[in-house]
Amino acid sequence: MTLQFDKAKWVVPVGLDGMRRFAPVGPYGLPVATVGGWLSDSEFLLDVDTIANVNHFLFNVRVDGRSTHLLMNEITGEIKDLAVEAWAWK
């Protein structure tokens, strides 16, 4: 998965088997641990932990027909219920 925060781009593997995957792409080149899983047929939860840094992000992605809804939280409270919606136009 590719995540972009401002100018920082993180390319990370995502474990779908409950096991975290690690990549040295976080702030200052420190490791990031990722794991994801389907909560339902249309809802995916991505957990991104910067380990040695303070941030730990949860991305809840829900696909509903032609729209996608993203709810982002950072567990220390830095980001709370940031919602993004996207629609596909025909």
VENPE-V607374 format. One record per backbone hydrogen bond with DSSP energy under -1.0 kcal/mol. CO is the residue of the C=O (numbers start at 1). NH is the residue of the N-H. If there is no record, write none. Layout:
BEGIN
co/nh
CO/NH
CO/NH
END
This chain:
BEGIN
co/nh
1/12
3/10
5/8
8/5
10/3
15/36
21/34
23/25
23/32
26/29
27/30
30/26
32/23
33/49
34/21
35/47
37/45
42/63
43/39
43/40
44/61
45/37
46/59
47/35
48/57
49/33
50/52
50/53
55/50
56/75
57/48
58/73
59/46
60/71
61/44
62/69
64/67
66/88
67/64
68/86
69/62
70/84
71/60
72/82
73/58
74/77
79/74
82/72
84/70
86/68
END
